[in-house]
């Protein structure tokens, strides 16, 4: 199956340094997809490639935030919050899954699909909003304190009803797009699974 990302002109926002970094992130994801298609892929190579992607993504966020500060972008704080959510919640949850699943092909594919979906969605909405090409999609997010309380309530309800431990890993993740479909992944676990060494 060909999971290669195809760069399209619509991904450009018109700011050279940001467009170049987005292009590089696409290339890194494509190299990781190609590595995953090799018959005898190395776990170590996957780990190094994913580490490289993460380091480059974090540098890109810093550069993009500096640019937004330079132009006095009015939605800078919300954009930083979205970056922070990906850095502090989404990526760590995906990395936990990789470790838990011992870098299985399914876990690696999920990591790449989630990162690719997030990157494309973020580029086409939030990054396009920087230059005024589109409106920000996430301007109406609840304040972080309210969202935290809501997540606690929902997690408690899921546990009380189904004995499933759950946590939200993104407040601005819009699913993985393949063709006309959007796919989400729910990862959950039961207390007895956790006791037996399996957790969500």
BELMOZI-V418212 format. One record per backbone hydrogen bond with DSSP energy under -0.5 kcal/mol. NH is the residue of the N-H (numbers start at 1). CO is the residue of the C=O. If there is no record, write none. Layout:
NH & CO
NH & CO
This chain:
3 & 1
7 & 5
11 & 8
12 & 9
16 & 14
19 & 15
20 & 16
21 & 17
22 & 18
23 & 19
24 & 20
25 & 21
26 & 22
27 & 23
28 & 24
29 & 25
30 & 26
31 & 27
32 & 28
33 & 29
34 & 30
35 & 31
36 & 32
37 & 33
37 & 34
38 & 34
38 & 35
41 & 38
46 & 42
47 & 43
48 & 44
49 & 45
50 & 46
51 & 47
52 & 48
53 & 49
54 & 50
55 & 51
56 & 52
57 & 53
58 & 54
59 & 55
60 & 56
61 & 57
62 & 58
63 & 59
64 & 60
65 & 61
66 & 62
67 & 63
68 & 64
69 & 65
70 & 66
71 & 67
72 & 69
73 & 68
76 & 73
79 & 75
80 & 76
81 & 77
82 & 78
83 & 79
84 & 80
85 & 81
86 & 82
87 & 83
88 & 84
89 & 85
90 & 85
91 & 86
93 & 89
94 & 90
95 & 91
96 & 92
97 & 93
98 & 94
99 & 95
100 & 96
101 & 97
102 & 99
103 & 98
104 & 101
108 & 104
109 & 105
110 & 106
111 & 107
112 & 108
113 & 109
114 & 110
115 & 111
116 & 112
117 & 113
118 & 114
119 & 115
120 & 116
121 & 117
122 & 118
123 & 119
124 & 120
125 & 121
127 & 122
128 & 123
129 & 125
130 & 126
130 & 127
131 & 127
131 & 128
132 & 129
133 & 128
134 & 128
141 & 138
147 & 143
148 & 144
149 & 145
150 & 146
151 & 147
152 & 148
153 & 149
154 & 150
155 & 151
156 & 152
157 & 153
158 & 154
159 & 155
160 & 156
161 & 157
162 & 158
163 & 159
164 & 158
165 & 189
174 & 172
176 & 183
177 & 175
178 & 176
178 & 181
181 & 178
183 & 176
187 & 185
189 & 165
191 & 163
193 & 190
194 & 190
195 & 191
196 & 192
197 & 194
198 & 193
